[in-house]
């Protein structure tokens, strides 16, 4: 993980191949792992947007907490499959 000077949050650094330097097998595997996690997160947020759940989060803090806990359980169940 690297910290970009323009951003305060850490970001995952993925290996990039260049014309004269192809990726090693380890770098390809690391990129696949990062890609898998990124896809799971992006699909989760896309589902929330499609279900219009994010608009309901502004209404009640208790509702938000319960909803987020349920979503974390579902996310953990999905990623552990």
Secondary structure, DSSP 8 states (H G I E B T S, - for coil): -EE-TT-SSEE-------SS----HHHHHHHHHHHHHHHHHHHHHHHHHHHT-TTGGGT-HHHHHHHHHHHHHHHHHHHT-
